[in-house]
Amino acid sequence: MKQDSQFVRIKNIFLGSVFLSLFQQVAFGATLTLPELLQSLKEHNPSIMQAKAGISQANAELTTTMMYPNPEIEVGGGTSTGLGQGALSGTNEQLYFSQSLDLPFVRDIRAQVAQMGIESAQQTSNVIWLNACATTKQAFYLILRRQMQLQIAQDNQQLLTQIRDKVKLKVEIGEAARYEEVKAQAELLNAMKMTASAQTQVQDAKSALRSLFSDVIASDFDVSGDLPKLSQSLPNLAQLRETVLERQPVLKQTLANTQKAKAQIDLEEMQRFPIPTLKAGLERDPGLEQWKIGVSIPLPLWNQRQGQIAQAQAAFAQQEAQMEQQRLAVIRELENAYNRYVIADQQVTTFETGLLNQAQKTLKVAEAAYKLGERGILDYLDAQRVFRGVRNDYLNAIFDRQDAWIDLQKLNADDLLEQE
């Protein structure tokens, strides 16, 4: 009876865990918002979890560095046979204890190297966090973009279906030429092709978002959200460059690596000093007992760590060059994102201040002229195609501006400041 109750309890726990897992998949697989994705990013993004492990590893290296060397004990024994007159025979015993000393100045340098490793790991984690946030935002907004493009394609297909049906009816009653029906049918087939392509792009964008998480987003999820309102003006580029160079964790990471390489040179130079080993022991022979104490000091005659010092110096030179290269790369990335934002913002302004309305008015005029018989089907379809192209270009400009803004946020470490 007791075994049955234990079996029931184990079964309930198992079923509960399975249900909880399924519930998490379903709850996180319905309709997702951007805040929900960013909130769960730390626990479900493989790169972020790897960065956390890197910080733990760096802390473990500091613990290892600060450990004192273990003492050694030596035990021996044997027999003694007297050879001369009056010499004693019997057993002899040996017991020695030795302890290598940890030089304080070497220990401090080792700790400094390990501390710089922790700082580098922390900044690496910050870099990965900013990149993951930016990639998640861009993937989220890419889904919204593809869905809007799909809606445009579906609206266009529906409109062209209506046009095709009307043209077909006109051809049947003799009010339009057969080539108009052929042209309308060709345009409809092209619209259907564009709709199918847009649907594929939506699924591909969702797949890109799912790849950022560890199997917690169901394949049939949807997203909900709008583009945030952006500032009408950007800060001065020179001011933004100064702020980015001060905040950007990738530069702090390379600086920590450079400081670590410099400390490694000091450590290699300090390790040229011989480390003494204290020894104390007891020797017991037949008729004789001796207590001994001594110091063992290695002599750095042949090996003075010339190779290790040269390697550390070369690594330091590489880190200095990499730090400068990283600084130039950040500036280049900043200028690129800044210029992309400015260009996209100008395009959005152009569309919103007249171009979009002009294309819509042109389409209405062409539609009215076609209905009155003043223009043919080709003119109407061309106007429809131009209006669709303007809508897509306007949509692309809006999201291109948003992508550039996300890159500027990443470079300015805004998500890192919000986290703090």
C-alpha positions as CSV (number, residue, x, y, z in Angstrom):
1,M,0.0,0.0,0.0
2,K,2.9,2.3,0.8
3,Q,4.6,1.5,-2.4
4,D,1.4,2.3,-4.4
5,S,1.1,5.7,-2.7
6,Q,4.7,6.5,-3.6
7,F,4.1,5.4,-7.2
8,V,1.1,7.7,-7.4
9,R,3.1,10.6,-6.0
10,I,6.0,10.1,-8.5
11,K,3.5,9.8,-11.3
12,N,1.8,13.1,-10.3
13,I,5.2,14.9,-10.1
14,F,6.1,13.6,-13.6
15,L,2.8,14.5,-15.1
16,G,3.0,17.9,-13.4
17,S,6.4,18.6,-14.9
18,V,5.3,17.6,-18.3
19,F,2.2,19.7,-18.0
20,L,4.3,22.7,-16.9
21,S,6.6,22.3,-19.8
22,L,3.7,22.1,-22.3
23,F,2.1,25.1,-20.6
24,Q,5.3,27.2,-20.9
25,Q,5.4,26.2,-24.6
26,V,1.8,27.2,-25.2
27,A,1.9,30.3,-23.1
28,F,5.0,31.5,-24.8
29,G,3.9,30.4,-28.2
30,A,0.6,32.4,-28.7
31,T,1.0,36.1,-29.2
32,L,4.3,37.6,-28.2
33,T,5.2,41.2,-27.5
34,L,8.6,42.8,-27.5
35,P,8.8,43.4,-23.8
36,E,8.0,39.7,-23.1
37,L,10.8,38.6,-25.5
38,L,13.4,40.9,-23.9
39,Q,12.4,39.8,-20.4
40,S,12.9,36.1,-21.2
41,L,16.0,36.7,-23.3
42,K,18.5,36.2,-20.4
43,E,17.2,32.8,-19.5
44,H,16.6,31.4,-22.9
45,N,19.3,32.8,-25.2
46,P,22.2,30.4,-25.7
47,S,24.8,33.2,-26.2
48,I,23.8,35.0,-23.0
49,M,23.9,31.7,-21.0
50,Q,27.4,31.1,-22.5
51,A,28.5,34.5,-21.4
52,K,27.2,33.9,-17.8
53,A,29.3,30.7,-17.8
54,G,32.3,32.7,-18.9
55,I,31.9,35.0,-15.9
56,S,31.7,32.0,-13.6
57,Q,34.8,30.6,-15.2
58,A,36.7,33.9,-14.7
59,N,35.7,34.0,-11.0
60,A,36.9,30.4,-10.7
61,E,40.2,31.3,-12.2
62,L,40.6,34.0,-9.5
63,T,39.8,31.5,-6.8
64,T,42.4,29.1,-8.3
65,T,45.0,31.9,-8.5
66,M,44.5,32.9,-4.8
67,M,45.0,29.3,-3.5
68,Y,48.3,28.7,-1.6
69,P,50.5,25.8,-2.6
70,N,49.9,22.6,-0.7
71,P,52.6,21.3,1.7
72,E,54.4,18.1,1.1
73,I,55.3,15.3,3.5
74,E,58.0,12.7,2.9
75,V,58.2,9.5,4.9
76,G,61.0,6.9,4.5
77,G,62.7,4.2,6.4
78,G,65.0,1.2,6.1
79,T,67.7,-0.8,8.0
80,S,71.2,0.0,9.0
81,T,74.0,-2.5,9.3
82,G,77.0,-1.6,11.4
83,L,80.3,-2.4,9.6
84,G,83.0,-1.2,12.0
85,Q,83.8,-2.0,15.7
86,G,81.1,-0.5,17.9
87,A,78.8,0.4,15.0
88,L,75.1,-0.2,15.7
89,S,72.7,-2.0,13.6
90,G,68.9,-1.5,13.4
91,T,66.2,0.4,11.7
92,N,66.2,4.0,10.6
93,E,63.3,6.4,9.9
94,Q,62.9,9.7,8.0
95,L,60.1,12.2,8.2
96,Y,60.3,15.5,6.3
97,F,57.8,18.3,5.8
98,S,58.2,21.0,3.1
99,Q,56.2,24.1,2.2
100,S,56.7,26.2,-0.9
101,L,56.4,29.9,-0.1
102,D,54.0,32.2,-2.1
103,L,55.8,35.5,-2.6
104,P,53.4,38.4,-1.8
105,F,54.4,40.6,-4.8
106,V,53.9,37.6,-7.2
107,R,50.6,36.7,-5.6
108,D,49.4,40.3,-6.0
109,I,50.2,40.4,-9.7
110,R,48.5,37.0,-10.2
111,A,45.4,38.4,-8.6
112,Q,45.5,41.5,-10.8
113,V,45.7,39.3,-13.9
114,A,42.7,37.3,-12.7
115,Q,40.7,40.5,-11.9
116,M,41.3,41.8,-15.4
117,G,40.0,38.5,-16.7
118,I,36.8,38.9,-14.6
119,E,36.4,42.5,-16.0
120,S,36.9,41.2,-19.5
121,A,34.3,38.4,-19.0
122,Q,31.8,40.9,-17.6
123,Q,32.3,43.3,-20.5
124,T,32.0,40.4,-22.9
125,S,28.7,39.5,-21.3
126,N,27.5,43.1,-21.7
127,V,28.5,43.1,-25.4
128,I,26.5,39.8,-25.9
129,W,23.6,41.2,-24.0
130,L,23.5,44.4,-26.2
131,N,23.8,42.4,-29.4
132,A,21.1,39.9,-28.3
133,C,18.7,42.8,-27.4
134,A,19.4,44.5,-30.8
135,T,19.0,41.3,-32.7
136,T,15.8,40.4,-30.9
137,K,14.3,43.9,-31.6
138,Q,15.3,43.8,-35.2
139,A,13.9,40.3,-35.7
140,F,10.7,41.3,-34.0
141,Y,10.3,44.4,-36.2
142,L,11.2,42.4,-39.3
143,I,8.2,40.1,-38.6
144,L,6.0,43.2,-38.4
145,R,7.5,44.5,-41.6
146,R,6.9,41.2,-43.4
147,Q,3.4,41.0,-42.1
148,M,2.6,44.5,-43.4
149,Q,4.2,43.6,-46.7
150,L,2.0,40.5,-46.8
151,Q,-1.1,42.6,-46.1
152,I,-0.2,45.0,-48.9
153,A,0.3,42.0,-51.2
154,Q,-3.0,40.4,-50.2
155,D,-4.9,43.7,-50.7
156,N,-3.3,44.1,-54.1
157,Q,-4.2,40.5,-55.0
158,Q,-7.8,41.1,-53.9
159,L,-8.0,44.3,-55.9
160,L,-6.5,42.7,-59.0
161,T,-9.0,39.8,-58.7
162,Q,-11.9,42.3,-58.8
163,I,-10.3,44.1,-61.8
164,R,-9.8,40.8,-63.6
165,D,-13.4,39.8,-63.0
166,K,-14.7,43.2,-64.3
167,V,-12.5,43.1,-67.4
168,K,-13.6,39.6,-68.1
169,L,-17.2,40.6,-67.9
170,K,-16.5,43.6,-70.3
171,V,-14.8,41.2,-72.7
172,E,-17.7,38.8,-72.7
173,I,-20.2,41.6,-73.5
174,G,-17.9,43.1,-76.1
175,E,-17.0,46.4,-74.3
176,A,-13.2,45.5,-74.0
177,A,-10.6,43.9,-76.1
178,R,-9.4,40.4,-75.3
179,Y,-5.8,41.6,-74.6
180,E,-7.1,43.6,-71.6
181,E,-8.3,40.3,-70.0
182,V,-4.9,38.7,-70.7
183,K,-3.1,41.7,-69.1
184,A,-5.4,41.6,-66.1
185,Q,-4.9,37.9,-65.7
186,A,-1.1,38.3,-65.9
187,E,-1.1,41.0,-63.3
188,L,-3.2,38.8,-61.0
189,L,-0.9,35.9,-61.4
190,N,2.1,38.1,-60.5
191,A,0.2,39.4,-57.5
192,M,-0.5,35.8,-56.3
193,K,3.2,35.1,-56.7
194,M,4.1,38.1,-54.6
195,T,1.6,37.1,-51.9
196,A,3.1,33.6,-51.7
197,S,6.6,35.1,-51.5
198,A,5.4,37.5,-48.8
199,Q,4.0,34.6,-46.8
200,T,7.3,32.7,-47.0
201,Q,9.2,35.8,-45.9
202,V,6.9,36.1,-42.8
203,Q,7.7,32.5,-41.8
204,D,11.4,33.0,-42.4
205,A,11.3,36.1,-40.2
206,K,9.6,34.1,-37.4
207,S,12.2,31.4,-37.8
208,A,15.0,34.0,-37.3
209,L,13.4,35.1,-34.1
210,R,12.9,31.6,-32.8
211,S,16.6,30.8,-33.4
212,L,17.5,33.3,-30.7
213,F,15.7,31.3,-28.0
214,S,16.1,27.7,-26.7
215,D,13.0,25.9,-27.7
216,V,10.6,28.0,-25.8
217,I,8.7,29.6,-28.7
218,A,6.2,27.4,-30.5
219,S,6.4,27.3,-34.3
220,D,2.9,28.8,-34.7
221,F,3.4,31.9,-32.6
222,D,2.4,35.4,-33.6
223,V,3.7,38.9,-32.6
224,S,1.9,42.0,-31.5
225,G,3.3,45.5,-31.3
226,D,3.8,48.8,-33.1
227,L,6.8,50.8,-34.0
228,P,7.8,53.2,-31.2
229,K,7.8,56.9,-31.7
230,L,11.3,58.1,-32.5
231,S,12.9,61.4,-31.6
232,Q,12.6,64.0,-34.3
233,S,16.3,64.9,-34.1
234,L,19.5,63.0,-33.4
235,P,22.2,64.3,-31.1
236,N,25.2,65.9,-32.7
237,L,27.4,63.2,-34.2
238,A,30.5,64.4,-32.4
239,Q,28.7,64.3,-29.1
240,L,27.3,60.9,-29.8
241,R,30.7,59.7,-30.8
242,E,32.2,60.8,-27.5
243,T,29.4,59.1,-25.5
244,V,29.7,55.9,-27.4
245,L,33.5,55.7,-26.9
246,E,32.9,56.2,-23.2
247,R,30.0,53.7,-22.8
248,Q,30.6,51.0,-25.4
249,P,31.4,47.7,-23.5
250,V,33.3,46.2,-26.5
251,L,35.9,49.0,-26.0
252,K,35.9,48.3,-22.2
253,Q,36.4,44.7,-23.0
254,T,39.5,45.3,-25.2
255,L,40.8,47.7,-22.6
256,A,40.5,45.0,-19.9
257,N,42.2,42.5,-22.1
258,T,45.1,45.0,-22.7
259,Q,45.4,45.7,-19.0
260,K,45.4,41.9,-18.4
261,A,48.2,41.5,-21.0
262,K,50.2,44.2,-19.4
263,A,49.8,42.6,-16.0
264,Q,50.9,39.3,-17.5
265,I,54.2,40.8,-18.5
266,D,54.7,42.0,-14.9
267,L,53.8,38.5,-13.7
268,E,56.3,36.8,-16.0
269,E,59.0,39.1,-14.9
270,M,58.2,38.6,-11.2
271,Q,58.3,34.9,-11.6
272,R,62.0,35.1,-12.4
273,F,62.5,35.4,-8.7
274,P,63.2,32.0,-7.2
275,I,60.5,30.6,-4.9
276,P,62.0,29.2,-1.7
277,T,60.8,26.0,-0.1
278,L,61.0,25.6,3.7
279,K,61.9,22.1,4.8
280,A,61.8,20.5,8.3
281,G,62.3,16.9,9.3
282,L,63.4,14.2,11.6
283,E,66.0,11.4,10.9
284,R,66.3,8.6,13.3
285,D,69.2,6.1,13.0
286,P,70.4,3.4,15.5
287,G,71.8,5.3,18.4
288,L,71.2,8.7,16.7
289,E,68.2,11.1,16.3
290,Q,68.5,14.3,14.3
291,W,66.1,17.2,13.8
292,K,66.8,19.3,10.7
293,I,65.5,22.5,9.1
294,G,66.5,24.1,5.8
295,V,65.6,26.2,2.8
296,S,65.6,25.1,-0.8
297,I,66.1,27.9,-3.4
298,P,66.2,27.2,-7.2
299,L,68.9,29.1,-9.0
300,P,67.7,30.8,-12.2
301,L,70.9,30.4,-14.1
302,W,69.8,28.9,-17.4
303,N,66.1,29.6,-17.6
304,Q,65.2,33.2,-16.7
305,R,61.8,33.0,-18.5
306,Q,63.0,34.9,-21.5
307,G,60.5,33.1,-23.8
308,Q,57.5,33.6,-21.5
309,I,58.3,37.3,-21.1
310,A,58.7,37.8,-24.9
311,Q,55.4,36.0,-25.5
312,A,53.7,38.3,-22.9
313,Q,55.1,41.4,-24.6
314,A,54.0,40.2,-28.0
315,A,50.5,39.5,-26.6
316,F,50.4,43.0,-25.1
317,A,51.4,44.6,-28.4
318,Q,48.6,42.6,-30.2
319,Q,46.1,43.7,-27.6
320,E,47.1,47.4,-28.0
321,A,46.7,47.1,-31.8
322,Q,43.3,45.3,-31.4
323,M,42.1,48.0,-29.0
324,E,42.8,50.7,-31.6
325,Q,41.3,48.6,-34.3
326,Q,38.2,48.1,-32.2
327,R,37.9,51.8,-31.5
328,L,38.0,52.6,-35.2
329,A,35.5,49.8,-36.0
330,V,33.0,51.3,-33.4
331,I,33.4,54.7,-34.8
332,R,32.8,53.4,-38.3
333,E,29.7,51.4,-37.2
334,L,28.4,54.5,-35.4
335,E,28.8,56.7,-38.5
336,N,27.2,54.1,-40.7
337,A,24.2,53.7,-38.4
338,Y,23.9,57.5,-38.0
339,N,24.0,58.1,-41.8
340,R,21.4,55.3,-42.4
341,Y,19.1,56.9,-39.8
342,V,19.4,60.3,-41.4
343,I,18.8,58.9,-45.0
344,A,15.8,56.8,-43.9
345,D,14.4,59.7,-41.9
346,Q,14.6,62.0,-44.9
347,Q,12.9,59.4,-47.0
348,V,10.1,59.0,-44.5
349,T,9.6,62.7,-44.4
350,T,9.5,62.8,-48.2
351,F,6.8,60.1,-48.3
352,E,4.7,61.7,-45.5
353,T,4.8,65.3,-46.8
354,G,3.5,64.5,-50.3
355,L,4.8,61.6,-52.2
356,L,2.4,59.1,-50.7
357,N,-0.6,61.3,-51.2
358,Q,0.4,62.1,-54.7
359,A,0.7,58.4,-55.6
360,Q,-2.8,57.8,-54.1
361,K,-4.3,60.7,-56.0
362,T,-2.8,59.5,-59.2
363,L,-4.3,56.1,-58.7
364,K,-7.7,57.6,-58.0
365,V,-7.5,59.7,-61.2
366,A,-6.4,56.7,-63.2
367,E,-9.2,54.6,-61.8
368,A,-11.8,57.2,-62.5
369,A,-10.5,57.7,-66.1
370,Y,-10.6,53.9,-66.6
371,K,-14.1,53.6,-65.4
372,L,-15.1,56.5,-67.7
373,G,-13.4,54.9,-70.7
374,E,-10.9,57.7,-71.0
375,R,-7.9,55.4,-70.3
376,G,-7.1,51.8,-70.9
377,I,-6.4,49.0,-68.5
378,L,-2.7,49.4,-68.9
379,D,-2.7,52.9,-67.6
380,Y,-4.8,51.9,-64.6
381,L,-2.6,48.9,-63.8
382,D,0.6,51.0,-64.1
383,A,-0.9,53.5,-61.6
384,Q,-1.8,50.7,-59.3
385,R,1.7,49.3,-59.6
386,V,3.3,52.7,-58.8
387,F,1.1,53.2,-55.8
388,R,1.9,49.7,-54.5
389,G,5.7,50.4,-55.0
390,V,5.4,53.7,-53.1
391,R,3.6,52.0,-50.2
392,N,6.3,49.4,-50.0
393,D,9.1,51.9,-50.3
394,Y,7.5,54.0,-47.5
395,L,7.2,50.9,-45.3
396,N,10.8,50.0,-46.0
397,A,12.0,53.5,-45.1
398,I,10.1,53.4,-41.8
399,F,11.6,50.1,-40.8
400,D,15.1,51.0,-42.1
401,R,15.0,54.0,-39.8
402,Q,14.0,51.8,-36.9
403,D,16.8,49.3,-37.6
404,A,19.3,52.2,-37.7
405,W,17.9,53.5,-34.4
406,I,18.3,50.1,-32.8
407,D,21.9,50.0,-33.9
408,L,22.5,53.5,-32.4
409,Q,20.9,52.3,-29.1
410,K,23.2,49.3,-29.1
411,L,26.3,51.4,-29.7
412,N,25.2,53.8,-27.0
413,A,24.6,50.9,-24.6
414,D,21.1,52.1,-23.8
415,D,19.7,48.7,-23.0
416,L,22.6,48.2,-20.6
417,L,21.8,51.4,-18.8
418,E,18.1,50.4,-18.6
419,Q,19.2,47.0,-17.1
420,E,21.2,48.8,-14.4
